[in-house]
Amino acid sequence: GKVGEVGIIGKELVKANLTRGIALIALEGEFAPQYIKQALCSESSQNRLISSMNGSALQEISIGTLRSFKISIPKCREEQTAIANALSDVDALISELEKLIAKKQAIKTATMQQLLTGRT
């Protein structure tokens, strides 16, 4: 993995042993895990996390940095979930568009090669 990757785990793994370089953020109260994930994956959060990395050979983010990391969270869990779902839908759309663009570029490249070499 890389520094700043975020995932959601099930309750069965909450007490699991973690290796160095992995931090568990346990949520208590009215927090939607999907919203927290989206917030931590945002460009601004990722930039803040990356700028707070320390270490030379093995770069990492300290637990202290994570504990003091602040994100804006709507008070209502339903609003958090709605925002997370909307952002997830946009992420999926962007991913599909990127795949389509790559496919079209491959077709263009193949077509150009055929036209320029005279092979069909």
C-alpha positions as protocol buffer text, in pm:
chain_id: "A"
residue {
  index: 1
  type: GLY
  ca { x: 0 y: 0 z: 0 }
}
residue {
  index: 2
  type: LYS
  ca { x: 86 y: 365 z: 6 }
}
residue {
  index: 3
  type: VAL
  ca { x: 66 y: 635 z: 267 }
}
residue {
  index: 4
  type: GLY
  ca { x: -282 y: 780 z: 292 }
}
residue {
  index: 5
  type: GLU
  ca { x: -483 y: 479 z: 175 }
}
residue {
  index: 6
  type: VAL
  ca { x: -817 y: 456 z: 352 }
}
residue {
  index: 7
  type: GLY
  ca { x: -1052 y: 161 z: 392 }
}
residue {
  index: 8
  type: ILE
  ca { x: -1350 y: 51 z: 596 }
}
residue {
  index: 9
  type: ILE
  ca { x: -1330 y: -274 z: 791 }
}
residue {
  index: 10
  type: GLY
  ca { x: -1604 y: -482 z: 945 }
}
residue {
  index: 11
  type: LYS
  ca { x: -1661 y: -509 z: 1319 }
}
residue {
  index: 12
  type: GLU
  ca { x: -1505 y: -857 z: 1318 }
}
residue {
  index: 13
  type: LEU
  ca { x: -1162 y: -700 z: 1255 }
}
residue {
  index: 14
  type: VAL
  ca { x: -1178 y: -423 z: 1516 }
}
residue {
  index: 15
  type: LYS
  ca { x: -967 y: -621 z: 1765 }
}
residue {
  index: 16
  type: ALA
  ca { x: -730 y: -761 z: 1501 }
}
residue {
  index: 17
  type: ASN
  ca { x: -355 y: -713 z: 1529 }
}
residue {
  index: 18
  type: LEU
  ca { x: -227 y: -443 z: 1297 }
}
residue {
  index: 19
  type: THR
  ca { x: 115 y: -414 z: 1145 }
}
residue {
  index: 20
  type: ARG
  ca { x: 329 y: -105 z: 1163 }
}
residue {
  index: 21
  type: GLY
  ca { x: 207 y: 147 z: 910 }
}
residue {
  index: 22
  type: ILE
  ca { x: -162 y: 72 z: 959 }
}
residue {
  index: 23
  type: ALA
  ca { x: -381 y: 274 z: 1192 }
}
residue {
  index: 24
  type: LEU
  ca { x: -733 y: 187 z: 1304 }
}
residue {
  index: 25
  type: ILE
  ca { x: -968 y: 480 z: 1349 }
}
residue {
  index: 26
  type: ALA
  ca { x: -1257 y: 355 z: 1562 }
}
residue {
  index: 27
  type: LEU
  ca { x: -1570 y: 564 z: 1519 }
}
residue {
  index: 28
  type: GLU
  ca { x: -1804 y: 620 z: 1810 }
}
residue {
  index: 29
  type: GLY
  ca { x: -2130 y: 808 z: 1796 }
}
residue {
  index: 30
  type: GLU
  ca { x: -2319 y: 935 z: 1495 }
}
residue {
  index: 31
  type: PHE
  ca { x: -2053 y: 904 z: 1228 }
}
residue {
  index: 32
  type: ALA
  ca { x: -2107 y: 746 z: 887 }
}
residue {
  index: 33
  type: PRO
  ca { x: -1790 y: 547 z: 804 }
}
residue {
  index: 34
  type: GLN
  ca { x: -1839 y: 613 z: 431 }
}
residue {
  index: 35
  type: TYR
  ca { x: -1836 y: 989 z: 494 }
}
residue {
  index: 36
  type: ILE
  ca { x: -1519 y: 971 z: 704 }
}
residue {
  index: 37
  type: LYS
  ca { x: -1354 y: 765 z: 428 }
}
residue {
  index: 38
  type: GLN
  ca { x: -1456 y: 1016 z: 160 }
}
residue {
  index: 39
  type: ALA
  ca { x: -1333 y: 1306 z: 375 }
}
residue {
  index: 40
  type: LEU
  ca { x: -995 y: 1139 z: 438 }
}
residue {
  index: 41
  type: CYS
  ca { x: -961 y: 1051 z: 67 }
}
residue {
  index: 42
  type: SER
  ca { x: -1030 y: 1407 z: -45 }
}
residue {
  index: 43
  type: GLU
  ca { x: -749 y: 1589 z: -222 }
}
residue {
  index: 44
  type: SER
  ca { x: -712 y: 1844 z: 57 }
}
residue {
  index: 45
  type: SER
  ca { x: -695 y: 1577 z: 330 }
}
residue {
  index: 46
  type: GLN
  ca { x: -449 y: 1369 z: 129 }
}
residue {
  index: 47
  type: ASN
  ca { x: -229 y: 1675 z: 74 }
}
residue {
  index: 48
  type: ARG
  ca { x: -237 y: 1755 z: 446 }
}
residue {
  index: 49
  type: LEU
  ca { x: -155 y: 1394 z: 535 }
}
residue {
  index: 50
  type: ILE
  ca { x: 131 y: 1374 z: 285 }
}
residue {
  index: 51
  type: SER
  ca { x: 278 y: 1703 z: 408 }
}
residue {
  index: 52
  type: SER
  ca { x: 279 y: 1568 z: 764 }
}
residue {
  index: 53
  type: MET
  ca { x: 472 y: 1250 z: 678 }
}
residue {
  index: 54
  type: ASN
  ca { x: 797 y: 1189 z: 859 }
}
residue {
  index: 55
  type: GLY
  ca { x: 1088 y: 951 z: 814 }
}
residue {
  index: 56
  type: SER
  ca { x: 1345 y: 929 z: 540 }
}
residue {
  index: 57
  type: ALA
  ca { x: 1369 y: 567 z: 426 }
}
residue {
  index: 58
  type: LEU
  ca { x: 1024 y: 463 z: 547 }
}
residue {
  index: 59
  type: GLN
  ca { x: 779 y: 750 z: 530 }
}
residue {
  index: 60
  type: GLU
  ca { x: 481 y: 734 z: 763 }
}
residue {
  index: 61
  type: ILE
  ca { x: 220 y: 943 z: 937 }
}
residue {
  index: 62
  type: SER
  ca { x: 244 y: 941 z: 1315 }
}
residue {
  index: 63
  type: ILE
  ca { x: -47 y: 836 z: 1534 }
}
residue {
  index: 64
  type: GLY
  ca { x: -25 y: 1178 z: 1701 }
}
residue {
  index: 65
  type: THR
  ca { x: -79 y: 1346 z: 1365 }
}
residue {
  index: 66
  type: LEU
  ca { x: -381 y: 1126 z: 1296 }
}
residue {
  index: 67
  type: ARG
  ca { x: -526 y: 1197 z: 1640 }
}
residue {
  index: 68
  type: SER
  ca { x: -503 y: 1572 z: 1583 }
}
residue {
  index: 69
  type: PHE
  ca { x: -628 y: 1557 z: 1222 }
}
residue {
  index: 70
  type: LYS
  ca { x: -949 y: 1756 z: 1181 }
}
residue {
  index: 71
  type: ILE
  ca { x: -1219 y: 1719 z: 917 }
}
residue {
  index: 72
  type: SER
  ca { x: -1556 y: 1889 z: 883 }
}
residue {
  index: 73
  type: ILE
  ca { x: -1845 y: 1657 z: 963 }
}
residue {
  index: 74
  type: PRO
  ca { x: -2216 y: 1738 z: 928 }
}
residue {
  index: 75
  type: LYS
  ca { x: -2403 y: 1674 z: 1254 }
}
residue {
  index: 76
  type: CYS
  ca { x: -2672 y: 1460 z: 1094 }
}
residue {
  index: 77
  type: ARG
  ca { x: -2569 y: 1103 z: 1006 }
}
residue {
  index: 78
  type: GLU
  ca { x: -2823 y: 1095 z: 722 }
}
residue {
  index: 79
  type: GLU
  ca { x: -2658 y: 1401 z: 567 }
}
residue {
  index: 80
  type: GLN
  ca { x: -2316 y: 1239 z: 605 }
}
residue {
  index: 81
  type: THR
  ca { x: -2445 y: 927 z: 430 }
}
residue {
  index: 82
  type: ALA
  ca { x: -2610 y: 1127 z: 150 }
}
residue {
  index: 83
  type: ILE
  ca { x: -2288 y: 1321 z: 87 }
}
residue {
  index: 84
  type: ALA
  ca { x: -2078 y: 1003 z: 94 }
}
residue {
  index: 85
  type: ASN
  ca { x: -2315 y: 828 z: -149 }
}
residue {
  index: 86
  type: ALA
  ca { x: -2311 y: 1123 z: -389 }
}
residue {
  index: 87
  type: LEU
  ca { x: -1930 y: 1139 z: -382 }
}
residue {
  index: 88
  type: SER
  ca { x: -1907 y: 763 z: -429 }
}
residue {
  index: 89
  type: ASP
  ca { x: -2137 y: 784 z: -732 }
}
residue {
  index: 90
  type: VAL
  ca { x: -1920 y: 1060 z: -881 }
}
residue {
  index: 91
  type: ASP
  ca { x: -1604 y: 854 z: -815 }
}
residue {
  index: 92
  type: ALA
  ca { x: -1762 y: 556 z: -994 }
}
residue {
  index: 93
  type: LEU
  ca { x: -1863 y: 775 z: -1289 }
}
residue {
  index: 94
  type: ILE
  ca { x: -1512 y: 921 z: -1316 }
}
residue {
  index: 95
  type: SER
  ca { x: -1363 y: 571 z: -1305 }
}
residue {
  index: 96
  type: GLU
  ca { x: -1592 y: 453 z: -1585 }
}
residue {
  index: 97
  type: LEU
  ca { x: -1512 y: 761 z: -1794 }
}
residue {
  index: 98
  type: GLU
  ca { x: -1139 y: 703 z: -1746 }
}
residue {
  index: 99
  type: LYS
  ca { x: -1182 y: 344 z: -1869 }
}
residue {
  index: 100
  type: LEU
  ca { x: -1379 y: 465 z: -2171 }
}
residue {
  index: 101
  type: ILE
  ca { x: -1114 y: 727 z: -2252 }
}
residue {
  index: 102
  type: ALA
  ca { x: -837 y: 464 z: -2229 }
}
residue {
  index: 103
  type: LYS
  ca { x: -1035 y: 233 z: -2459 }
}
residue {
  index: 104
  type: LYS
  ca { x: -1090 y: 511 z: -2714 }
}
residue {
  index: 105
  type: GLN
  ca { x: -721 y: 605 z: -2702 }
}
residue {
  index: 106
  type: ALA
  ca { x: -624 y: 242 z: -2765 }
}
residue {
  index: 107
  type: ILE
  ca { x: -861 y: 227 z: -3063 }
}
residue {
  index: 108
  type: LYS
  ca { x: -717 y: 553 z: -3198 }
}
residue {
  index: 109
  type: THR
  ca { x: -360 y: 427 z: -3161 }
}
residue {
  index: 110
  type: ALA
  ca { x: -442 y: 98 z: -3334 }
}
residue {
  index: 111
  type: THR
  ca { x: -624 y: 279 z: -3617 }
}
residue {
  index: 112
  type: MET
  ca { x: -335 y: 520 z: -3669 }
}
residue {
  index: 113
  type: GLN
  ca { x: -87 y: 232 z: -3683 }
}
residue {
  index: 114
  type: GLN
  ca { x: -299 y: 55 z: -3943 }
}
residue {
  index: 115
  type: LEU
  ca { x: -335 y: 369 z: -4153 }
}
residue {
  index: 116
  type: LEU
  ca { x: 31 y: 466 z: -4134 }
}
residue {
  index: 117
  type: THR
  ca { x: 169 y: 119 z: -4205 }
}
residue {
  index: 118
  type: GLY
  ca { x: -90 y: 31 z: -4467 }
}
residue {
  index: 119
  type: ARG
  ca { x: -183 y: -286 z: -4279 }
}
residue {
  index: 120
  type: THR
  ca { x: -548 y: -368 z: -4234 }
}
